[in-house]
Structures are given as structure tokens and as C-alpha cells.
């Protein structure tokens, strides 16, 4: 399971949200996949950024599907759904976000993500290399710090599957260290020159 923390790579997540929100406004069902969710910190970082850019009423139409294979921690799904984190994991939050999006529990050392953000997240244990699409109506797929663990052919297979899972015009967010393979450039259009954000074509 990859190490992560709150507001890691928040710039690309913010840019992704800024592209996503105008595209999905008015939709009643907005599905987003967060692949390799680990302990949920990236998932809830994205949910917070989304909440900052989308009205609370529209936000209720969003469902974030958080998936991970989990080779190390049998309780990580419980951690994602309960969304309780030690204060040390929250040090990188922007000013005011701790009070706005978390509530202290018991010892004032642990904090829980507020309920209306937890309600956005649906956790599922899933192996990407099974190559079985979860659904075909995702508006966005976030796949950061995952593909680097796969060989080239596996990355081709997973990225091809993502194409099948995205709606037309849907967005794919990858880590900056991964570029789109040449074989798939006819399926995706790069949205930003300085970040790995792609649109299905």
C-alpha cells in the first residue's frame, strides 16, 4: 500500500476539479473513481477540494468510488469508511480546513472527516489487473502513484480499461512521473501541458 498524506499533490487535484466542475454541473449522477486509495487521504483531499469548488446541493450528486487491492492492512477499508485520522496526518491542511472539514473525537488527537464528505465515498477492495471494468459512466478517474507499480504492458491494459470506464469527455488524472503511452494517444487528449490530466476522446 502506497504511503500518502492529506493534500499531497493538491495542485493537480485542484486543477482537475477546476476542469471537472463546469463539465458535470447539472448532472444528477456524478461518478468518480479514486484508484489506489490507500488509507483514504487522497480520496478525502479530493472531496475537500471538490467541496470548495462545488455548491453543497450539487455535491450531493457526487459518488467517489475508492478502490485499493490492499496487500498489507486488512482494516484499511474500515479506515476509509470511518475516516478517522491522527492529527499528525493533518499538518498540511490549508488554514481553516481542519475546523471546517474535521471534528475532534475523544482525545483531541484524532479527527474524523465530517459526515457529508464521508457520505460521498464508497469503498471497494479491487484489483486493477483483473481488468474487469467497475462501471462505464465515470466522469473522472484519479490514478496517481499506482501505474508505477505495473510493467508497460500492464499499464497499457489498465489505461485501455479506464478509457472504457470513462464517459465521453471524461477526465483521467495520473501522476506527473507517468506519461500516456504512444499506443493510447488516439484515445486521450492531454488537457494541461504541466500536469498529467487527460480527456477521453
N, C-alpha and C positions, 0 to 999 in steps of 0.2 A: 504494500500500500504506500503510495507516494506521500511524502511529507508536504504539508501545506499549512497555511495560516490565513487569518482574515485579511482581506484587501491585498492579497498577493496579485500582482499583475492587474491592479484595478484600472489602469489606464485603458487597456484593451477591452476590458469588460464594460467600462463606461462608453467607449466608442461603439461597441457592439449594441448596447442598449439604445444609444442615440440613433443608430440606423434602424433598429428593430421597432421602436415605439411608433413612429409615423406609419410604418408598414402594417401594423396589426390593429391600430385604433379602429374601433367599430366592430371588431370580431368578438364573438361571444365565447369562442373556444380557442385559446392560445396555448399550444403545447411546446415546451422547451425541454431538450434533453441535456443533462449535465453528465457526461461520461467520465468515469474515474473520479467520483465524488469524494473518495476517501472518507474523512470524518465530517464532511458536510460544510467545511469552512468556505470553500469556493462557492458552493451552492447558495449559502445564505449571504455571502458577499454579493453575489449576483442579484439575489432577491432584494437586498437593501438598495442597491443601485437602481434596480427596476422601480422600486417604490418611490425613489427620489425623482424619477422622470415620468411616472405614470400616476394618474389620479387613483385614489383608493377604490373608487367604484369600478374602474376599468381593470384594476389589479386583480379583482375577484374572478376575472375571466381567465387568469393565467394558471397553468399547472406545470410545475417543474418536475420532471422525472429524473431523479438522481440515481445513478447506477454505479456499481463497482463490483469487481469479481471477489475482492476480499480474501486474500490468501493468508492473512495474519491474525485478524481480530474478529472472532465470531460475534462480538457485540457491536460492531460498528454500525449496523443498520439501526439498532436501538439508539445509538448516539445521534445519528442523523435525525431520526424522528423526534426524539426528546429535545434535541438542540440545546444541551447544557454544556457550557464551556468554562474552563478556568480563566480567571482574569488575565493571566499571562498571555493567553492566546488573543486577547482583545486590545493589546497595546497599540496596534497600528490603525485602529479605527479613527476616522476623522473626528474632529472635535464635535461633541454633542450627540454623536451617533450611539454611544453606549446608553445614554439616558433615553434616547428616542426609540431604539430597537431592541433593547435588552432589559430584563428585570432581574434584580438580585434574588438569589434564593438562599435562605437559611444563613449560611456563614459569611455572606458578603464577599466570598472568594469565587463563587461560581455564579454564572449568569445564564439565563435562558432567553433564547430568541423569542420575541413577542408572538402571541398566538396567531395573529392574522398573516404573519410571514410563514410560520410553521405550516399553516393550512395550505400554502401554495405547493408544498413539497411532497412528492410521493416517492418513497424509496423502493428500489427493487435490486436484488442481487442478480447480476447478469454478466455473462462472459461475451465480450465483443467478438471474439474469434469463433463463436458459434455461428456467426453470420446469419442470424435469424432476426430480421427487422422487427422492432418492437411495435411500430406503427408507421404510417406513411403520411402523417399530417403535421410534422414538426415545423414550426416557424423558425426555430433556431436550434442548432446543435453546438454545444460547447465541448470541445475535446482537447484540453490542454494538459501537457505533461503525461500523456497516455501513449501516443503513437511512437514516441522514442523508445518504448519498450518492445516494439514489434520490428520484425525484419521488413525489407522493402515490399515483398510480395504480400505480406500480411497488411501492411499499410494500404496498399492498393485495394485489397479486398474490403477493408473496413471503410475506406473513403468512398468506394463504389456503393457499398451498402448505405452509407449516410446519404448519398445522392438519392437513392430510392426512398429514403425515410423523410426527406425534406419536401415541403410544398414547393411549387414553382416560385422562384424568387427567394426561397428560404436561405437563411444565413448559416455559415459554418465558421466557428471560431477555433483556431488552432494556436499552439504555442509558436512563438516567434522563431524558434530554432528549426521548425518543420516547414518546408515549402511544399507546394502542391506538385505531385509527380507529373511529369510531362504527359503521361498517358491519360490523365484526367483533366487536363486544362480545357478540353472541349465541353466539360460538364460543369465547370465552375468559373466564375469571373471574380478576379481579385477586386475587393472594394477599397482597400486602403494600401498605399504604397509602403507604409511604415509599420504595418501590422498584418498578421495573418487572419484577415477577415475576408471570406469568400461568399459569393452569391451563387445559388444553383441556377444554371441556365439550361 
